[in-house]
Amino acid sequence: MADTLLDDVGDLLREAADQVVLPLFRKLDDADVSEKAPGEVVTVADQRAEELLSAGLRRLRPGSMVVGEEGVADDPALLRHLGDGGDVWLVDPVDGTANFAAGRRPFALMVALLTDGRPNAGWILDPLADTLAVGSADDGTLLNGRPVDTTASLPPLGELRGAAMTKFLPSEIRDRVRAGGQRLGELLPGQHCAGREYLDILTGEQQFVLFWRTLPWDHAPGTLLVRAAGGVARRFDGADYHPSDDGRGLLVAANEQIWDEVRDALLSP
């Protein structure tokens, strides 16, 4: 993939953050926040950022399709385009909206590019931390311009650090995960921002993260970036994650050995 596209989309994310998202952080009125589904909020920042990003991405790849989180909320049929030929953009304009709406960090802006149904490139920007990860399936991952290789990090099982989103897990899996967490160095509750979880694997802050719900805009960018850096993203049964599938459960790890060890610790009967 041409470096210019990686740079151009990164610049577009920064533009959306600087022009739309950050000016509204901790400045939202009650009228700026609404509930799009039970327990799920959306803000004017999400909507305006998605509009800006969608227009910019279409300019970068004329004829491409954009599947954005807020667009799908209005028209769920848009998800059918994930298997289309050609270029399809997945957009999460503000990942961690609940944090953003409450005036908390972290939150992130995320984009993934699928080409002929194959995840091809990904971008995650944490604008408050000024951390930008970009990468492609063929050329690897850059974190603030520097190559990332997660395979070099190999702590022993008792020193592994990672997060598990247990809120939505079925009760029997949740109990297993909580009990198995005692075999690890530290099992964190999660930051309510998938983008930050993926960035923390790339930075080495943590070595794994476990999710139950796997909406495509939450995970297509991060799984691509972690894989391109040497990591692993699979369903609990070992099947590779793809954004067009509708499965539940996802374990992401910095490398193959860590994935195996964490799966055995948290998910084995």
BELWO-V478189 format. One record per residue. N is the residue number from 1. RES is the residue in three letters. SS is DSSP state (H for helix, E for strand, - for the rest). PHI is phi in whole degrees, 0 to 359 (none if undefined). Layout:
((N | RES | SS | PHI) (N | RES | SS | PHI))
//
This chain:
((1 | MET | - | none) (2 | ALA | - | 294) (3 | ASP | H | 301) (4 | THR | H | 297) (5 | LEU | H | 292) (6 | LEU | H | 302) (7 | ASP | H | 291) (8 | ASP | H | 295) (9 | VAL | H | 290) (10 | GLY | H | 301) (11 | ASP | H | 296) (12 | LEU | H | 295) (13 | LEU | H | 298) (14 | ARG | H | 296) (15 | GLU | H | 297) (16 | ALA | H | 297) (17 | ALA | H | 295) (18 | ASP | H | 288) (19 | GLN | H | 269) (20 | VAL | H | 240) (21 | VAL | H | 284) (22 | LEU | H | 296) (23 | PRO | H | 298) (24 | LEU | H | 261) (25 | PHE | - | 294) (26 | ARG | - | 63) (27 | LYS | - | 230) (28 | LEU | - | 282) (29 | ASP | - | 271) (30 | ASP | H | 304) (31 | ALA | H | 290) (32 | ASP | H | 273) (33 | VAL | E | 234) (34 | SER | E | 220) (35 | GLU | E | 255) (36 | LYS | E | 269) (37 | ALA | E | 204) (38 | PRO | - | 307) (39 | GLY | - | 81) (40 | GLU | E | 238) (41 | VAL | E | 258) (42 | VAL | E | 225) (43 | THR | E | 240) (44 | VAL | H | 297) (45 | ALA | H | 295) (46 | ASP | H | 303) (47 | GLN | H | 293) (48 | ARG | H | 290) (49 | ALA | H | 294) (50 | GLU | H | 295) (51 | GLU | H | 297) (52 | LEU | H | 295) (53 | LEU | H | 295) (54 | SER | H | 298) (55 | ALA | H | 297) (56 | GLY | H | 293) (57 | LEU | H | 292) (58 | ARG | H | 294) (59 | ARG | H | 293) (60 | LEU | H | 290) (61 | ARG | - | 229) (62 | PRO | - | 306) (63 | GLY | - | 88) (64 | SER | - | 283) (65 | MET | E | 255) (66 | VAL | E | 247) (67 | VAL | E | 244) (68 | GLY | E | 254) (69 | GLU | H | 304) (70 | GLU | H | 285) (71 | GLY | H | 297) (72 | VAL | H | 292) (73 | ALA | H | 300) (74 | ASP | H | 276) (75 | ASP | - | 215) (76 | PRO | H | 302) (77 | ALA | H | 296) (78 | LEU | H | 301) (79 | LEU | H | 298) (80 | ARG | H | 296) (81 | HIS | H | 284) (82 | LEU | H | 296) (83 | GLY | H | 261) (84 | ASP | - | 292) (85 | GLY | - | 285) (86 | GLY | - | 80) (87 | ASP | E | 262) (88 | VAL | E | 230) (89 | TRP | E | 266) (90 | LEU | E | 255) (91 | VAL | E | 231) (92 | ASP | E | 243) (93 | PRO | E | 292) (94 | VAL | E | 218) (95 | ASP | E | 275) (96 | GLY | - | 91) (97 | THR | H | 300) (98 | ALA | H | 299) (99 | ASN | H | 299) (100 | PHE | H | 301) (101 | ALA | H | 295) (102 | ALA | - | 271) (103 | GLY | - | 77) (104 | ARG | - | 249) (105 | ARG | - | 255) (106 | PRO | - | 265) (107 | PHE | - | 211) (108 | ALA | E | 211) (109 | LEU | E | 245) (110 | MET | E | 222) (111 | VAL | E | 218) (112 | ALA | E | 229) (113 | LEU | E | 244) (114 | LEU | E | 255) (115 | THR | E | 239) (116 | ASP | - | 53) (117 | GLY | - | 83) (118 | ARG | E | 259) (119 | PRO | E | 302) (120 | ASN | E | 243) (121 | ALA | E | 203) (122 | GLY | E | 212) (123 | TRP | E | 217) (124 | ILE | E | 224) (125 | LEU | E | 238) (126 | ASP | E | 261) (127 | PRO | - | 289) (128 | LEU | - | 286) (129 | ALA | - | 274) (130 | ASP | - | 54) (131 | THR | E | 243) (132 | LEU | E | 234) (133 | ALA | E | 250) (134 | VAL | E | 224) (135 | GLY | E | 182) (136 | SER | E | 228) (137 | ALA | - | 299) (138 | ASP | - | 266) (139 | ASP | - | 244) (140 | GLY | E | 92) (141 | THR | E | 241) (142 | LEU | E | 244) (143 | LEU | E | 243) (144 | ASN | - | 50) (145 | GLY | - | 87) (146 | ARG | E | 249) (147 | PRO | E | 299) (148 | VAL | - | 243) (149 | ASP | - | 227) (150 | THR | H | 280) (151 | THR | H | 289) (152 | ALA | H | 285) (153 | SER | - | 271) (154 | LEU | - | 217) (155 | PRO | - | 291) (156 | PRO | - | 293) (157 | LEU | H | 308) (158 | GLY | H | 289) (159 | GLU | H | 244) (160 | LEU | - | 289) (161 | ARG | E | 233) (162 | GLY | E | 191) (163 | ALA | E | 240) (164 | ALA | E | 226) (165 | MET | - | 277) (166 | THR | - | 274) (167 | LYS | - | 304) (168 | PHE | - | 260) (169 | LEU | - | 292) (170 | PRO | - | 304) (171 | SER | H | 303) (172 | GLU | H | 291) (173 | ILE | H | 287) (174 | ARG | H | 300) (175 | ASP | H | 296) (176 | ARG | H | 295) (177 | VAL | H | 296) (178 | ARG | H | 297) (179 | ALA | H | 292) (180 | GLY | H | 291) (181 | GLY | H | 299) (182 | GLN | H | 291) (183 | ARG | H | 275) (184 | LEU | - | 259) (185 | GLY | - | 292) (186 | GLU | E | 202) (187 | LEU | E | 249) (188 | LEU | E | 267) (189 | PRO | - | 279) (190 | GLY | - | 98) (191 | GLN | - | 248) (192 | HIS | - | 59) (193 | CYS | - | 205) (194 | ALA | H | 300) (195 | GLY | H | 302) (196 | ARG | H | 291) (197 | GLU | H | 299) (198 | TYR | H | 294) (199 | LEU | H | 300) (200 | ASP | H | 291) (201 | ILE | H | 290) (202 | LEU | H | 293) (203 | THR | H | 277) (204 | GLY | - | 90) (205 | GLU | - | 297) (206 | GLN | - | 215) (207 | GLN | - | 252) (208 | PHE | E | 201) (209 | VAL | E | 207) (210 | LEU | E | 239) (211 | PHE | E | 236) (212 | TRP | - | 253) (213 | ARG | - | 282) (214 | THR | - | 224) (215 | LEU | - | 297) (216 | PRO | H | 299) (217 | TRP | H | 290) (218 | ASP | H | 284) (219 | HIS | H | 234) (220 | ALA | H | 300) (221 | PRO | H | 296) (222 | GLY | H | 291) (223 | THR | H | 296) (224 | LEU | H | 296) (225 | LEU | H | 296) (226 | VAL | H | 293) (227 | ARG | H | 299) (228 | ALA | H | 295) (229 | ALA | - | 267) (230 | GLY | - | 112) (231 | GLY | - | 271) (232 | VAL | E | 227) (233 | ALA | E | 223) (234 | ARG | E | 221) (235 | ARG | - | 294) (236 | PHE | - | 300) (237 | ASP | - | 275) (238 | GLY | - | 97) (239 | ALA | - | 287) (240 | ASP | E | 298) (241 | TYR | - | 285) (242 | HIS | - | 223) (243 | PRO | - | 296) (244 | SER | - | 273) (245 | ASP | - | 279) (246 | ASP | - | 245) (247 | GLY | - | 284) (248 | ARG | - | 238) (249 | GLY | - | 88) (250 | LEU | E | 209) (251 | LEU | E | 243) (252 | VAL | E | 242) (253 | ALA | E | 218) (254 | ALA | - | 292) (255 | ASN | - | 200) (256 | GLU | H | 299) (257 | GLN | H | 295) (258 | ILE | H | 296) (259 | TRP | H | 302) (260 | ASP | H | 298) (261 | GLU | H | 293) (262 | VAL | H | 290) (263 | ARG | H | 300) (264 | ASP | H | 295) (265 | ALA | H | 289) (266 | LEU | H | 262) (267 | LEU | H | 239) (268 | SER | - | 288) (269 | PRO | - | 300))
//
